[in-house]
């Protein structure tokens, strides 16, 4: 009896200590949060009291909201109600400039240029920093607003200020919004080689890749600019290439969902003996997950630079005051947060990538011939 009493006392003591620690930690977190709000209040009062010119208090608060949203993930956006009212009509327009951008270092960075667009003819390439759109600094704009400003009425002008990588100076150029119909995939030259480039994932991407692979030597899958968010069609392609079931996870707040795909009845027309997969820091979303799924596969070599490490979906949520937040609410994996490291390091430049691939093929052919000689 005494022994049981001692055991019960020990158990109750441990529970009491654990509960006390838990309460203490919660109280500490609450105290830290209150301290942070206190710091914000002091900063706010100092700015009002000491800044040399009159302060727009609403603008200060909007800056705080925007900081809170973008600090947790740099592709999030806070859109004030008045800004949304001005840009909403653009969202229905068919005109596009012909570039896709992300926020990097505060400014808008081009991650894709539409073939055949005025942008391409002007020499703007992936990596270009767009400094202004119609005179407004992209530094001051949310990513949502930037994307909206890259839409407009077909034929209307849009003025872009950007740093020309070719000329090494800032350029101002007036373009026109065009009605562009980009294809989800294309076969593009990489010097004297050809690559199957994916802009976005579609239901027939596996069949398109199979047709390309039937005649391509070597087979090159270009994911350097792939940022589409159709994760299910991406999984279909991954299962098709690897010829096995593949899975990915979609993580929401407090929930994780597994999605998968099987090779299905339409198997590849032949076994792919060798595939080179091109990656870069612009490989994002479903492209980043695909690179992770393919890495280490039989006969598959990743060539390029680390992927972005970002694979997400966003939702546009309205706040009670009429403002909006575009928020990443789903993260996908497998991904590598620091970016997936390729098997062979190469810059994004086509000529260097082609050299790397050709050198690898020569080494492999030489090794194979040596083995045959030895045999």
Long-range contacts (C-beta under 8 A, 24 or more apart in sequence): 40-64, 65-323, 66-142, 69-325, 69-327, 70-103, 70-142, 73-312, 73-327, 73-328, 74-103, 74-104, 75-102, 75-103, 75-143, 75-310, 75-312, 75-314, 75-328, 76-143, 76-314, 76-325, 76-326, 76-327, 76-328, 77-142, 77-143, 77-144, 77-145, 77-325, 77-326, 78-142, 78-323, 78-324, 78-325, 79-142, 79-144, 79-145, 79-323, 79-324, 79-325, 79-326, 80-323, 81-321, 81-322, 81-323, 81-324, 83-145, 84-322, 84-323, 84-324, 87-145, 87-148, 87-149, 90-148, 90-149, 90-151, 90-152, 91-148, 91-151, 93-151, 93-152, 93-153, 93-154, 93-177, 94-154, 94-179, 95-151, 95-152, 95-153, 95-154, 95-155, 95-156, 95-176, 95-177, 95-178, 95-179, 96-150, 96-151, 96-177, 96-178, 96-179, 96-180, 97-150, 97-151, 97-152, 97-158, 97-160, 97-175, 97-177, 97-178, 98-175, 98-178, 98-180, 99-124, 99-130, 99-150, 100-225, 100-227, 101-130, 101-143, 101-146, 101-147, 101-150, 102-143, 102-282, 102-284, 103-143, 103-146, 106-138, 106-139, 107-131, 107-138, 107-139, 108-133, 108-138, 108-141, 108-143, 108-146, 110-162, 111-225, 111-227, 111-282, 111-284, 112-199, 112-225, 112-227, 112-282, 114-180, 114-182, 115-182, 115-186, 116-180, 117-178, 117-180, 118-175, 118-176, 118-178, 119-175, 122-173, 122-175, 123-164, 123-166, 124-162, 124-164, 125-165, 126-224, 126-225, 126-282, 126-348, 127-165, 127-348, 128-162, 128-163, 128-164, 128-165, 129-162, 129-163, 130-160, 130-161, 130-162, 131-161, 131-162, 131-163, 131-170, 132-159, 132-160, 132-161, 133-158, 133-159, 133-160, 133-161, 134-158, 134-159, 135-159, 135-161, 142-326, 143-326, 144-316, 144-324, 144-326, 151-177, 152-177, 153-177, 154-178, 154-179, 184-228, 185-209, 187-212, 188-222, 189-350, 190-220, 190-222, 190-278, 190-350, 190-353, 190-354, 190-357, 191-350, 191-351, 191-353, 191-354, 192-354, 193-218, 193-220, 193-354, 193-357, 193-358, 194-220, 195-220, 195-221, 195-222, 195-278, 196-220, 196-221, 196-222, 197-222, 197-224, 197-225, 197-226, 198-222, 198-223, 198-226, 198-228, 198-287, 199-225, 199-226, 199-228, 200-226, 200-227, 200-228, 200-230, 201-228, 201-230, 201-231, 201-233, 201-234, 201-237, 201-286, 202-230, 202-233, 203-233, 203-236, 205-233, 205-234, 205-236, 205-237, 206-236, 206-237, 206-240, 206-241, 206-266, 207-266, 209-237, 209-240, 209-241, 210-240, 210-268, 210-269, 213-268, 213-270, 213-272, 213-275, 214-269, 214-270, 218-274, 218-275, 218-276, 218-357, 218-361, 219-272, 219-274, 219-275, 219-276, 220-275, 220-276, 220-277, 220-278, 220-357, 221-275, 221-276, 221-277, 221-278, 221-294, 222-278, 223-277, 223-278, 223-279, 223-280, 223-283, 223-287, 223-290, 223-291, 223-307, 224-278, 224-279, 224-280, 224-282, 224-283, 224-304, 224-348, 225-280, 225-282, 225-283, 226-283, 226-284, 226-285, 226-286, 226-287, 226-290, 227-282, 227-283, 227-284, 227-285, 227-286, 227-287, 228-285, 228-286, 228-287, 229-285, 229-286, 229-313, 230-286, 231-259, 231-285, 231-286, 231-289, 231-332, 232-259, 232-261, 233-286, 234-286, 234-287, 234-289, 234-290, 235-259, 235-260, 235-261, 235-293, 236-261, 236-264, 237-290, 238-290, 238-293, 238-294, 239-263, 239-264, 240-264, 240-266, 240-267, 240-268, 241-268, 241-272, 241-275, 241-294, 241-297, 241-300, 242-293, 242-294, 242-297, 243-267, 243-268, 246-293, 248-289, 248-293, 248-332, 248-333, 248-334, 249-332, 249-333, 249-334, 250-313, 250-330, 250-331, 250-332, 251-330, 251-331, 251-332, 251-333, 252-329, 252-330, 253-329, 272-299, 273-299, 274-299, 274-301, 275-299, 275-300, 275-301, 276-300, 276-301, 276-302, 276-303, 276-357, 276-360, 277-301, 277-302, 277-303, 278-302, 278-303, 278-304, 278-353, 279-303, 279-304, 279-305, 279-306, 279-307, 279-340, 279-342, 280-304, 280-305, 280-307, 280-348, 281-305, 281-306, 281-307, 281-308, 281-339, 282-308, 283-307, 283-308, 284-308, 284-310, 284-311, 285-310, 285-311, 285-312, 285-332, 286-311, 286-332, 288-335, 288-340, 289-332, 289-333, 289-334, 289-335, 291-340, 292-333, 292-334, 292-335, 292-336, 292-340, 293-334, 295-340, 295-343, 301-343, 301-344, 301-360, 302-340, 302-342, 302-343, 302-344, 303-342, 303-343, 303-344, 303-346, 303-353, 303-356, 303-357, 304-342, 304-344, 304-345, 304-346, 304-348, 304-353, 305-339, 305-342, 305-345, 305-346, 305-347, 305-348, 306-338, 306-339, 306-340, 306-341, 306-342, 307-335, 307-336, 307-339, 307-340, 308-339, 309-335, 309-336, 309-337, 309-338, 309-339, 309-340, 310-335, 311-335
